[in-house]
Amino acid sequence: MANSKFEYVRDFEQPDKLLPNTWIVVRIDGRGFTKFAAKYGFEKPNDKRALDLMNSAAKAVVTEMPEITIAYGISDEYSFVFHKTCTLFERRASKLVATIVSTFTAHYIFNWSGQFPDKPLSPPLPSFDGRAVCYPSLQNLRDYLSWRQADCHINNLYNTAFWALIQQGGLDAKEAEKLLSGTLAADKNEILFSRFQVNYNNEPEIFKKGSVVFRDYELVDPGHNSSIST
């Protein structure tokens, strides 16, 4: 960068290097996806096409950024994990978040027509926000991923019961919400089975547990890259 009398403005930039020797998790979330899902008629309680689209975008991010060790996604969010030894962008939070958010959004839009060929996108286009969090130990990282998966299970069980009451039980949203208020997991399972003959255990794993993108390493000729699996 050329020196000039204006270069002093760089002093206003805030340093945002993340703590060294910690696992970095960048989590992205869809912005306004409740309205977005309604606009394009996502199936309730789960739309496999929408989840496949999220997974394809996440897989592209992991492919393009070899520093990512694993990624986990549920609904309209995805968490990308960088190893504690990561030095990409000198561990600057703004750079890491911006790169993942922009890459993910680009592939989400690019792959949209593959999942929703009869529903072309129109403004406002889908977008995502993101944040970076550091976790000092492997146990902390495991607990974070366990937290996200527990959230997936809790939300999906509720949504499965909620939408069954509406779609098959004839209730409106307020009535379904009132009926489920204060119920435990066992109660929701009982409602699903006794009223609608739905065994929650038989629901697709992707709905109950989320999705994982990981690197499938194998012995290959030098120069070949590892494959990316979901």
N, C-alpha and C positions, 0 to 999 in steps of 0.2 A: 504494500500500500504506500502510495507516494506521501511524502511529508508535506504538510501544508499548515497554514495558520488555523485551519478548521479541525485539525486532528484532535484537539483537546476534547472534543465531544465524546471521544471513546472513554474518557474517564467517568462518564455517567453510567456506563454499563456495569451492572452488578455481577460479581462473580457467582456462579451457581454450580461449582463443582460438587459432585456428590461425595459422600464420605468414602475414603479408600477402604479396601479390604472388606466390603459389604456386598451382599447380593442386591442387585438393582431390579426392581419390578416396575415396569411401565404398564399401567392399566388404562385402557381406553374405554370410553362409553359412548353409545350413540346419543346424539343431542336431539331432544324432542322426538324420541322414537315411538312414544305412545301415539302421537298424532300421525307420525310417518307410517306406522303399521296400519292404522285405520285408513289412511289415504289409499294405500295399495292393497287393502283387503287381506292382510296376513291372517292365516287360519288360527283359530283359538282352540285350545290353550297353547299349542305349538305349531309352528309352520316349518316343516323340514326343509323347504326350499330356502327360507331365510337363514336357518342355521347352516346349511351347506354353503350359502353365500358368505357368511361370516368366516367359516372354516377355510374357504378358498382364499379369501383375502389374508387371513392369518398365515396360511401356508406360504403365500407369496412373500410376506414380510420376513418369515423365518428363512426362506430361501435366499432372499436378497441381503439379509443381515446375519452372517455366520456367527457373529458374537452372541446371538441369542441361543440359550441352551434348551429351553422348553417354553411352551405357551399353553395357556389354559383358557377356555372360553365358555361362557354361558349367556344365553339370551343375546343382548346387544352389547356385551362387554367382552374384552379379551385382556389377559395379563401376559406380558412378555418378560421372561426372566433372563437377565444378564449375569454371567458368572462374576464372582467377587474380584477376579483378576482383570475384568474388562477395563480397557483403556480407550475405547472408542470415543472420539470427540473429547478426549481428556476428561471423560465422565461428566461432562456438562449436562445438567438436567434439561435445559431448554433445547439443546441440540438433539438429545436422545428422544425426548417426547415428540418434538416437531417432526423428526424423521419417521418415527413409527406411525404417528397419526396421519401424516400426509401420504405415506406409502400404503397404509391400510385403506384409507379413504379412496385413493386412486384405483386400487384393485377392486374394491367393493363396487364402485361405479362401473369399472370396465367389465366386470363379470356379471353385472346385474341381468343383462338380457339372457344370459344362459340359464338363469333360474326363473325369471319372470318375462318370457318372450312376448307375452301379450299385454304387458303393463309397462310401457316406456316411461322412463323417468322424466319428470318436469320440475322446475323450480318450485319451492326450495329443495335443492338436492340434499342427499344424505350427508351428514358430517358427524365427526366424532371429536370429543375432547379427551385429554389425557393428563396423567400425573405420574411422577416418579417417586418411589419410596424405597428407602434402603433398609435391609434386614441384616443384622450383624452375624447371625448364626444360621446354620442349615436347619436347625429346629425351628427358628423363627420363620424361615421360608416355608417349611413343611406346614406349619400352623397357618400361615397365610393361605396357602393353596387349599388346606382342609377347610378353612373358613369360607372360601369362595364356593367350594363344592357343597358344603353344608347349606349355604345360602341357595344354591341351585336346587337341592332336594326340597328344602322348606317351601320355596316359592313355587316349584313345580307341583308339589302335592296340593298346595292351596289352589293354584290355578286350575289344576285338573278337576278338583272337586267343584270349584266355583263355576266353571264353564259347563260341567255336566249338569249342574242344577239349573242353569239357564237354557242350554241347548236341548237337554233331554227332559229336564224336570219342569220346565215351563215357568220358572221363577224369573223375576226381573233382577237387575244388578243389586238393588238395595235389599231385596228379600234374601238373595243368596248370601250377601255379605253378612246380614244379620244372623242367618242360620249358622254360618261358619264361625261367627264371633266367639272367642273363648274355647274353641275346640282344640283338642290335641291331635297329633298325627294319627293315633289309633282311631279317633272319632272320624276323621276324614276318610281313612281307609274303609271304615265300616259304612259310611254314607255311600261311597263309590260302589262297594260290593253289594250291599243290601238293596240299594235303590236302582242301580244301573248295571249290576253284574260285571263291574269292572274290577279286576284284580290289579292293583297298582304295581305289584311286583312284575307284571308282564308288560308294563309300558316300556317303550324303547329306552335303552341305556342313555342315549344321547340326550333325551329329555330329562332323565332323572339325575344324571351325573355330570353332564357337560361334555366338552371335547378337549382333547389334548393333541398338540402338534409337537412332535419330537423328531430327533435325528436318528435314523436307523443306520448305524455304522456297520460296515462289513468289509472284509478283506477284498480289496480291488487293486487293479493295476495302478501304479503311481500316476498322479495327475487326475484321477477320477474323484469327484466329490461324493460326499455322503448323500443318501437320499432322504427326503423329507416325508414323514408319514403322519396321518391323522387317525 
